[in-house]
Amino acid sequence: MQAINDFILAAAGQPWVLVLVLACCVIDGFFPPVPSESVVVGLAAVAATADVPNPWILALVAAGGAFAGDNIAYLLGRRVGTSRWAWMRGPRMQSAFRWAGRELRKRPASLILVARFVPIGRVAVNLTAGGTHYPHLRFVGLTVLSATLWASYSVAIGLFFGQWFEDNHLLGAAIAIVCAVALGIVVDLAINKFRGNPNVVERIREPGT
C-alpha cells in the first residue's frame, strides 16, 4: 500500500498530469465515458495534503478543458445537428433534444449551468444548443461561468475529503471520488424533481436507445 501511495504522490507532481487533466476535460465535453470528474477530484484529494498538483492550477486547467469540450460539443451540434447518427434518432434521445431545445428558449442560463454537472446531460444540452443555433457568443459566456463553477466544485470536493487522509492518498482520492459521484446523483435527482418530469434525466442518460 505504501508503494502505491508513493507512486500516486510522485505522479501527481509531474507536469504531464495537468496535460492528462486537460485532455480528459476536453474529451469529456463530447464523449462522456471519459471520467474527467474522477480525475480532477482524485488529484485534488492528493493536493490537499501533498501540495501537488497546485490546486489553483488544477482548477484553472480543468475549467479550461471543460470550456473547450463544451464548445466542441456545441460546434459538433451546429455542424451535424441532432439526428445525424443512429443513437441520436431514438425516440427517447429525440425527446431529450426537444426538451433541451424548449428549455434553452425559456431558461438557457440555468440549463447550461446545471447541465455541466450531469455528464451525459451536458452533452445533450450542448449538442442541442449548437443544433438549434443558440447564439454562440451567449453560449461561450455561459460556458465560461459553468466550466469555472464545475472546476471549482470538483477541486473543492477533493480538497475537503483529501485533507483527512494525509497518510493514505489512495484512500483519500477514492473517498473523495465516491462522495463527488454521490453528490452528483443528489443534484441529478433534485433537478429531476424540480423540473417535475421524472423521465427527463433518464432520457438524457440513454444515448444508445
Backbone as CSV, one residue per row, in Angstrom:
resi,resn,N_x,N_y,N_z,CA_x,CA_y,CA_z,C_x,C_y,C_z
1,MET,0.828,-1.211,0.000,0.000,0.000,0.000,0.864,1.263,0.000
2,GLN,1.950,1.247,0.749,2.841,2.399,0.797,3.446,2.676,-0.574
3,ALA,3.753,1.582,-1.296,4.318,1.745,-2.634,3.325,2.443,-3.561
4,ILE,2.031,2.093,-3.424,1.006,2.731,-4.249,0.877,4.206,-3.913
5,ASN,0.896,4.512,-2.619,0.814,5.908,-2.191,2.011,6.712,-2.685
6,ASP,3.195,6.107,-2.638,4.398,6.786,-3.125,4.299,7.050,-4.624
7,PHE,3.740,6.080,-5.345,3.590,6.244,-6.793,2.606,7.372,-7.106
8,ILE,1.481,7.389,-6.395,0.472,8.437,-6.611,1.070,9.808,-6.338
9,LEU,1.816,9.909,-5.252,2.427,11.182,-4.882,3.435,11.636,-5.928
10,ALA,4.244,10.690,-6.405,5.252,11.029,-7.418,4.593,11.437,-8.729
11,ALA,3.539,10.712,-9.123,2.859,11.018,-10.382,2.147,12.365,-10.320
12,ALA,1.558,12.677,-9.163,0.797,13.923,-9.017,1.676,15.150,-9.192
13,GLY,2.976,14.998,-8.954,3.873,16.131,-9.075,4.472,16.308,-10.455
14,GLN,4.119,15.440,-11.395,4.677,15.510,-12.738,3.874,16.454,-13.633
15,PRO,4.531,17.199,-14.517,3.813,18.135,-15.402,2.795,17.448,-16.309
16,TRP,3.067,16.195,-16.707,2.152,15.523,-17.634,0.774,15.269,-17.015
17,VAL,0.696,15.304,-15.678,-0.596,15.087,-15.030,-1.590,16.174,-15.431
18,LEU,-1.118,17.403,-15.516,-2.004,18.503,-15.907,-2.422,18.380,-17.371
19,VAL,-1.527,17.845,-18.192,-1.889,17.588,-19.599,-2.990,16.537,-19.663
20,LEU,-2.868,15.505,-18.800,-3.894,14.465,-18.725,-5.233,15.055,-18.294
21,VAL,-5.206,15.925,-17.290,-6.435,16.576,-16.815,-7.080,17.370,-17.944
22,LEU,-6.271,18.145,-18.654,-6.790,18.959,-19.758,-7.434,18.074,-20.822
23,ALA,-6.747,17.003,-21.188,-7.268,16.105,-22.224,-8.580,15.465,-21.787
24,CYS,-8.639,14.985,-20.550,-9.861,14.345,-20.046,-11.032,15.314,-20.044
25,CYS,-10.787,16.542,-19.601,-11.872,17.523,-19.514,-12.362,17.947,-20.896
26,VAL,-11.448,18.053,-21.846,-11.852,18.410,-23.208,-12.685,17.288,-23.820
27,ILE,-12.168,16.062,-23.768,-12.853,14.925,-24.402,-14.195,14.656,-23.739
28,ASP,-14.261,14.817,-22.423,-15.498,14.560,-21.689,-16.617,15.503,-22.108
29,GLY,-16.277,16.633,-22.700,-17.301,17.570,-23.147,-18.174,17.023,-24.253
30,PHE,-17.637,16.077,-25.044,-18.432,15.493,-26.128,-18.381,13.971,-26.139
31,PHE,-17.646,13.367,-25.181,-17.575,11.911,-25.071,-17.608,11.551,-23.594
32,PRO,-18.805,11.461,-23.000,-18.961,11.355,-21.543,-18.324,10.152,-20.856
33,PRO,-18.030,9.025,-21.548,-17.381,7.927,-20.812,-16.031,8.293,-20.207
34,VAL,-15.387,9.344,-20.699,-14.117,9.773,-20.110,-14.400,10.418,-18.754
35,PRO,-13.805,9.893,-17.667,-14.176,10.328,-16.302,-13.427,11.564,-15.822
36,SER,-13.736,12.722,-16.392,-12.985,13.922,-16.019,-13.186,14.297,-14.556
37,GLU,-14.431,14.151,-14.047,-14.677,14.487,-12.641,-13.791,13.670,-11.710
38,SER,-13.699,12.376,-11.988,-12.911,11.491,-11.129,-11.440,11.883,-11.129
39,VAL,-10.915,12.250,-12.292,-9.513,12.652,-12.394,-9.261,13.922,-11.588
40,VAL,-10.126,14.922,-11.768,-9.933,16.211,-11.085,-10.102,16.060,-9.573
41,VAL,-11.169,15.382,-9.159,-11.429,15.206,-7.727,-10.323,14.385,-7.076
42,GLY,-9.895,13.321,-7.730,-8.847,12.479,-7.170,-7.537,13.225,-6.989
43,LEU,-7.143,14.006,-7.988,-5.897,14.774,-7.869,-6.017,15.870,-6.816
44,ALA,-7.193,16.471,-6.718,-7.391,17.495,-5.687,-7.278,16.888,-4.295
45,ALA,-7.747,15.654,-4.135,-7.643,14.975,-2.846,-6.183,14.753,-2.472
46,VAL,-5.360,14.428,-3.450,-3.918,14.271,-3.200,-3.307,15.625,-2.848
47,ALA,-3.714,16.664,-3.579,-3.166,18.004,-3.358,-3.489,18.535,-1.968
48,ALA,-4.564,18.041,-1.363,-4.974,18.535,-0.043,-3.888,18.358,0.994
49,THR,-3.097,17.303,0.869,-2.057,17.042,1.871,-0.651,17.033,1.278
50,ALA,-0.552,16.806,-0.034,0.779,16.710,-0.641,1.194,17.990,-1.353
51,ASP,0.245,18.905,-1.555,0.503,20.183,-2.231,0.898,20.023,-3.693
52,VAL,0.697,18.857,-4.264,0.893,18.641,-5.698,-0.263,17.795,-6.223
53,PRO,-0.812,18.179,-7.375,-0.527,19.407,-8.118,-1.097,20.625,-7.409
54,ASN,-0.648,21.798,-7.825,-1.159,23.024,-7.230,-2.667,23.130,-7.474
55,PRO,-3.478,23.255,-6.406,-4.940,23.261,-6.581,-5.449,24.379,-7.486
56,TRP,-4.824,25.530,-7.425,-5.266,26.649,-8.265,-5.014,26.360,-9.735
57,ILE,-3.840,25.807,-10.018,-3.523,25.462,-11.406,-4.416,24.324,-11.881
58,LEU,-4.668,23.350,-10.998,-5.550,22.235,-11.327,-6.939,22.743,-11.702
59,ALA,-7.472,23.652,-10.906,-8.809,24.210,-11.186,-8.813,24.981,-12.503
60,LEU,-7.740,25.735,-12.753,-7.654,26.525,-13.982,-7.604,25.617,-15.214
61,VAL,-6.789,24.561,-15.141,-6.664,23.629,-16.264,-7.988,22.891,-16.489
62,ALA,-8.619,22.449,-15.395,-9.898,21.739,-15.513,-10.966,22.642,-16.124
63,ALA,-11.018,23.892,-15.693,-12.004,24.829,-16.238,-11.763,25.082,-17.716
64,GLY,-10.491,25.255,-18.086,-10.163,25.478,-19.493,-10.547,24.293,-20.363
65,GLY,-10.261,23.089,-19.869,-10.620,21.893,-20.623,-12.118,21.719,-20.744
66,ALA,-12.851,21.968,-19.645,-14.309,21.845,-19.672,-14.920,22.853,-20.645
67,PHE,-14.412,24.064,-20.620,-14.902,25.098,-21.537,-14.682,24.678,-22.993
68,ALA,-13.480,24.188,-23.279,-13.175,23.767,-24.651,-14.057,22.594,-25.074
69,GLY,-14.231,21.608,-24.183,-15.052,20.443,-24.508,-16.500,20.810,-24.772
70,ASP,-17.060,21.684,-23.956,-18.451,22.099,-24.138,-18.637,22.818,-25.476
71,ASN,-17.665,23.629,-25.847,-17.793,24.369,-27.096,-17.528,23.499,-28.318
72,ILE,-16.724,22.465,-28.149,-16.573,21.491,-29.230,-17.902,20.780,-29.460
73,ALA,-18.580,20.404,-28.359,-19.894,19.762,-28.481,-20.877,20.701,-29.182
74,TYR,-20.849,21.972,-28.826,-21.729,22.955,-29.474,-21.466,22.993,-30.983
75,LEU,-20.189,23.062,-31.370,-19.840,23.141,-32.785,-20.204,21.861,-33.529
76,LEU,-20.065,20.725,-32.850,-20.485,19.459,-33.453,-21.999,19.475,-33.713
77,GLY,-22.746,19.949,-32.697,-24.197,20.032,-32.857,-24.574,20.966,-33.996
78,ARG,-23.856,22.058,-34.108,-24.165,23.014,-35.174,-23.850,22.445,-36.549
79,ARG,-22.812,21.618,-36.601,-22.392,21.062,-37.891,-23.218,19.844,-38.307
80,VAL,-23.488,18.946,-37.356,-24.149,17.686,-37.716,-25.602,17.635,-37.268
81,GLY,-26.047,18.587,-36.434,-27.420,18.575,-35.957,-27.633,17.559,-34.847
82,THR,-28.881,17.179,-34.652,-29.203,16.246,-33.566,-29.878,14.979,-34.084
83,SER,-29.652,14.658,-35.356,-30.236,13.426,-35.894,-29.308,12.718,-36.879
84,ARG,-28.055,13.121,-36.929,-27.134,12.546,-37.906,-26.842,11.079,-37.632
85,TRP,-26.597,10.745,-36.365,-26.185,9.385,-36.021,-27.343,8.608,-35.409
86,ALA,-27.234,7.281,-35.487,-28.337,6.415,-35.062,-28.728,6.641,-33.607
87,TRP,-27.737,6.814,-32.718,-28.063,6.972,-31.302,-28.853,8.250,-31.044
88,MET,-28.721,9.217,-31.938,-29.466,10.467,-31.791,-30.934,10.318,-32.196
89,ARG,-31.222,9.351,-33.080,-32.556,9.266,-33.663,-33.540,8.432,-32.854
90,GLY,-33.096,7.847,-31.772,-34.005,7.091,-30.922,-35.067,8.005,-30.333
91,PRO,-36.272,7.490,-30.063,-37.360,8.344,-29.568,-37.041,9.034,-28.253
92,ARG,-36.354,8.335,-27.364,-36.040,8.957,-26.076,-35.003,10.061,-26.230
93,MET,-33.993,9.829,-27.062,-32.971,10.858,-27.240,-33.551,12.056,-27.977
94,GLN,-34.397,11.804,-28.962,-35.046,12.911,-29.654,-35.927,13.709,-28.697
95,SER,-36.591,13.002,-27.789,-37.406,13.695,-26.787,-36.519,14.561,-25.894
96,ALA,-35.344,14.030,-25.543,-34.407,14.803,-24.715,-33.928,16.039,-25.455
97,PHE,-33.646,15.891,-26.756,-33.214,17.039,-27.549,-34.325,18.093,-27.645
98,ARG,-35.565,17.619,-27.847,-36.680,18.573,-27.916,-36.858,19.303,-26.592
99,TRP,-36.755,18.545,-25.494,-36.859,19.168,-24.164,-35.765,20.210,-23.972
100,ALA,-34.523,19.835,-24.348,-33.402,20.767,-24.192,-33.631,22.015,-25.036
101,GLY,-34.173,21.833,-26.241,-34.447,22.990,-27.092,-35.471,23.928,-26.479
102,ARG,-36.530,23.348,-25.906,-37.546,24.187,-25.243,-36.953,24.933,-24.057
103,GLU,-36.177,24.206,-23.247,-35.598,24.826,-22.057,-34.579,25.897,-22.416
104,LEU,-33.846,25.684,-23.507,-32.878,26.696,-23.944,-33.577,27.998,-24.320
105,ARG,-34.773,27.880,-24.874,-35.518,29.093,-25.226,-36.069,29.799,-23.990
106,LYS,-36.397,29.020,-22.951,-37.029,29.602,-21.760,-36.020,30.030,-20.707
107,ARG,-35.042,29.190,-20.423,-34.090,29.463,-19.339,-32.702,28.937,-19.696
108,PRO,-32.070,29.504,-20.710,-30.784,28.987,-21.180,-29.680,29.021,-20.131
109,ALA,-29.634,30.086,-19.345,-28.545,30.210,-18.371,-28.585,29.084,-17.347
110,SER,-29.746,28.871,-16.729,-29.835,27.840,-15.694,-29.612,26.454,-16.276
111,LEU,-30.124,26.209,-17.491,-29.964,24.889,-18.095,-28.496,24.577,-18.381
112,ILE,-27.791,25.507,-19.010,-26.395,25.270,-19.363,-25.530,25.158,-18.109
113,LEU,-25.816,25.968,-17.104,-25.042,25.905,-15.863,-25.246,24.574,-15.151
114,VAL,-26.494,24.135,-15.030,-26.791,22.907,-14.314,-26.347,21.682,-15.107
115,ALA,-26.521,21.710,-16.430,-26.170,20.558,-17.259,-24.695,20.203,-17.167
116,ARG,-23.831,21.169,-16.883,-22.401,20.896,-16.780,-22.098,19.890,-15.684
117,PHE,-22.998,19.771,-14.683,-22.789,18.856,-13.563,-23.410,17.480,-13.807
118,VAL,-24.035,17.286,-14.968,-24.627,15.981,-15.314,-23.897,15.478,-16.551
119,PRO,-22.971,14.499,-16.411,-22.069,14.118,-17.500,-22.715,13.969,-18.872
120,ILE,-23.710,13.102,-19.023,-24.312,12.927,-20.341,-25.300,14.048,-20.628
121,GLY,-25.880,14.605,-19.574,-26.812,15.712,-19.746,-26.163,16.901,-20.422
122,ARG,-24.942,17.218,-20.051,-24.291,18.384,-20.649,-24.022,18.160,-22.136
123,VAL,-23.733,16.903,-22.519,-23.506,16.621,-23.935,-24.787,16.857,-24.723
124,ALA,-25.920,16.357,-24.213,-27.198,16.543,-24.901,-27.546,18.023,-25.016
125,VAL,-27.363,18.760,-23.936,-27.704,20.190,-23.948,-26.790,20.954,-24.889
126,ASN,-25.501,20.674,-24.855,-24.560,21.414,-25.691,-24.735,21.099,-27.168
127,LEU,-24.992,19.824,-27.484,-25.279,19.469,-28.875,-26.550,20.163,-29.358
128,THR,-27.559,20.188,-28.488,-28.817,20.830,-28.850,-28.628,22.327,-29.056
129,ALA,-27.832,22.945,-28.204,-27.561,24.380,-28.348,-26.966,24.676,-29.723
130,GLY,-26.027,23.834,-30.142,-25.447,24.015,-31.465,-26.436,23.696,-32.572
131,GLY,-27.167,22.580,-32.407,-28.111,22.151,-33.436,-29.255,23.115,-33.646
132,THR,-29.649,23.828,-32.602,-30.745,24.798,-32.713,-30.242,26.219,-32.963
133,HIS,-28.935,26.331,-33.168,-28.300,27.621,-33.458,-28.531,28.640,-32.342
134,TYR,-28.431,28.167,-31.110,-28.441,29.104,-29.990,-27.244,30.034,-30.162
135,PRO,-27.400,31.336,-29.932,-26.302,32.288,-30.193,-24.981,31.858,-29.555
136,HIS,-23.960,31.745,-30.388,-22.698,31.191,-29.911,-22.025,32.089,-28.874
137,LEU,-22.081,33.386,-29.066,-21.435,34.278,-28.103,-22.068,34.152,-26.715
138,ARG,-23.385,34.009,-26.667,-24.052,33.799,-25.375,-23.639,32.467,-24.776
139,PHE,-23.572,31.452,-25.629,-23.165,30.127,-25.164,-21.751,30.170,-24.594
140,VAL,-20.864,30.859,-25.264,-19.479,30.986,-24.786,-19.456,31.622,-23.406
141,GLY,-20.206,32.713,-23.239,-20.235,33.380,-21.938,-20.756,32.479,-20.833
142,LEU,-21.816,31.730,-21.119,-22.381,30.838,-20.113,-21.444,29.679,-19.800
143,THR,-20.745,29.163,-20.802,-19.837,28.037,-20.549,-18.565,28.487,-19.836
144,VAL,-18.185,29.733,-19.974,-17.081,30.248,-19.145,-17.458,30.132,-17.676
145,LEU,-18.689,30.550,-17.356,-19.151,30.502,-15.969,-19.368,29.064,-15.508
146,SER,-20.029,28.252,-16.336,-20.324,26.875,-15.918,-19.043,26.064,-15.734
147,ALA,-18.072,26.233,-16.617,-16.810,25.498,-16.500,-16.055,25.921,-15.248
148,THR,-16.082,27.216,-14.952,-15.399,27.707,-13.743,-16.044,27.155,-12.482
149,LEU,-17.378,27.170,-12.429,-18.086,26.640,-11.262,-17.840,25.142,-11.105
150,TRP,-17.899,24.404,-12.210,-17.691,22.953,-12.169,-16.293,22.601,-11.693
151,ALA,-15.289,23.280,-12.229,-13.908,23.007,-11.837,-13.676,23.366,-10.373
152,SER,-14.217,24.496,-9.941,-14.056,24.909,-8.543,-14.718,23.915,-7.600
153,TYR,-15.902,23.473,-7.974,-16.631,22.486,-7.174,-15.851,21.175,-7.082
154,SER,-15.342,20.690,-8.213,-14.623,19.415,-8.234,-13.360,19.472,-7.387
155,VAL,-12.611,20.555,-7.520,-11.384,20.699,-6.734,-11.720,20.858,-5.251
156,ALA,-12.756,21.614,-4.939,-13.144,21.819,-3.535,-13.542,20.507,-2.873
157,ILE,-14.286,19.665,-3.589,-14.674,18.362,-3.042,-13.438,17.531,-2.727
158,GLY,-12.510,17.487,-3.667,-11.286,16.723,-3.449,-10.465,17.251,-2.286
159,LEU,-10.331,18.564,-2.179,-9.558,19.166,-1.085,-10.206,18.886,0.267
160,PHE,-11.538,18.964,0.299,-12.242,18.774,1.567,-12.041,17.368,2.109
161,PHE,-12.257,16.367,1.274,-12.159,14.994,1.750,-10.720,14.498,1.814
162,GLY,-9.867,15.022,0.940,-8.485,14.566,0.918,-7.692,14.960,2.147
163,GLN,-8.093,16.052,2.816,-7.326,16.534,3.967,-7.345,15.566,5.149
164,TRP,-8.303,14.637,5.157,-8.400,13.702,6.276,-7.549,12.451,6.086
165,PHE,-6.878,12.368,4.944,-6.152,11.128,4.651,-4.719,11.447,4.210
166,GLU,-4.003,12.118,5.083,-2.648,12.548,4.764,-1.716,11.370,4.516
167,ASP,-1.943,10.270,5.221,-1.038,9.124,5.101,-1.530,8.076,4.108
168,ASN,-2.655,8.302,3.496,-3.186,7.329,2.541,-3.858,8.074,1.394
169,HIS,-3.060,8.469,0.414,-3.577,9.261,-0.702,-4.572,8.473,-1.545
170,LEU,-4.333,7.183,-1.691,-5.240,6.356,-2.480,-6.638,6.333,-1.864
171,LEU,-6.711,6.114,-0.551,-7.998,6.073,0.133,-8.675,7.440,0.085
172,GLY,-7.897,8.496,0.300,-8.468,9.839,0.258,-9.058,10.161,-1.097
173,ALA,-8.338,9.810,-2.163,-8.838,10.062,-3.511,-10.093,9.241,-3.785
174,ALA,-10.074,7.974,-3.358,-11.223,7.098,-3.596,-12.480,7.614,-2.894
175,ILE,-12.330,8.011,-1.636,-13.486,8.512,-0.879,-13.990,9.828,-1.470
176,ALA,-13.069,10.695,-1.880,-13.474,11.964,-2.480,-14.254,11.731,-3.770
177,ILE,-13.796,10.770,-4.585,-14.485,10.472,-5.846,-15.876,9.912,-5.579
178,VAL,-15.975,8.985,-4.622,-17.274,8.401,-4.276,-18.235,9.487,-3.797
179,CYS,-17.746,10.396,-2.961,-18.600,11.480,-2.453,-19.025,12.420,-3.567
180,ALA,-18.111,12.686,-4.510,-18.465,13.552,-5.632,-19.549,12.908,-6.497
181,VAL,-19.412,11.593,-6.728,-20.430,10.879,-7.503,-21.772,10.909,-6.781
182,ALA,-21.725,10.687,-5.461,-22.958,10.701,-4.670,-23.627,12.070,-4.727
183,LEU,-22.826,13.127,-4.609,-23.392,14.473,-4.702,-23.972,14.730,-6.086
184,GLY,-23.300,14.197,-7.109,-23.819,14.346,-8.459,-25.172,13.688,-8.624
185,ILE,-25.342,12.512,-8.007,-26.623,11.818,-8.067,-27.705,12.629,-7.358
186,VAL,-27.336,13.220,-6.216,-28.294,14.051,-5.478,-28.723,15.252,-6.324
187,VAL,-27.750,15.894,-6.979,-28.068,17.026,-7.853,-28.984,16.573,-8.986
188,ASP,-28.646,15.407,-9.545,-29.445,14.836,-10.623,-30.897,14.633,-10.192
189,LEU,-31.095,14.035,-9.027,-32.445,13.784,-8.514,-33.175,15.087,-8.208
190,ALA,-32.425,16.060,-7.679,-33.043,17.351,-7.360,-33.524,18.053,-8.627
191,ILE,-32.704,17.984,-9.693,-33.109,18.587,-10.963,-34.358,17.898,-11.479
192,ASN,-34.327,16.575,-11.391,-35.447,15.773,-11.866,-36.743,16.179,-11.160
193,LYS,-36.688,16.305,-9.856,-37.867,16.671,-9.067,-38.299,18.097,-9.349
194,PHE,-37.306,18.997,-9.452,-37.612,20.402,-9.685,-38.311,20.608,-11.023
195,ARG,-37.871,19.877,-12.025,-38.460,20.020,-13.351,-39.858,19.421,-13.414
196,GLY,-40.173,18.558,-12.431,-41.498,17.967,-12.408,-41.726,16.925,-13.481
197,ASN,-40.614,16.403,-14.039,-40.737,15.380,-15.069,-39.769,14.263,-14.742
198,PRO,-40.206,13.131,-14.196,-39.313,12.079,-13.757,-38.582,11.380,-14.868
199,ASN,-38.922,11.670,-16.138,-38.286,10.945,-17.227,-37.184,11.744,-17.916
200,VAL,-37.049,13.031,-17.571,-36.141,13.893,-18.307,-34.711,13.407,-18.230
201,VAL,-34.176,13.258,-17.011,-32.783,12.874,-16.866,-32.566,11.462,-17.393
202,GLU,-33.536,10.590,-17.203,-33.390,9.231,-17.705,-33.270,9.221,-19.224
203,ARG,-34.063,10.091,-19.870,-33.978,10.169,-21.311,-32.592,10.612,-21.761
204,ILE,-32.066,11.599,-21.062,-30.748,12.117,-21.434,-29.677,11.066,-21.211
205,ARG,-29.863,10.209,-20.239,-28.828,9.254,-19.879,-28.827,8.000,-20.737
206,GLU,-29.685,7.928,-21.729,-29.754,6.724,-22.531,-29.464,7.016,-24.002
207,PRO,-28.226,7.412,-24.327,-27.903,7.802,-25.689,-27.940,6.633,-26.666
208,GLY,-27.898,5.422,-26.172,-27.868,4.287,-27.054,-29.234,3.771,-27.422
209,THR,-30.315,4.406,-26.899,-31.664,3.905,-27.168,-32.381,4.788,-28.162
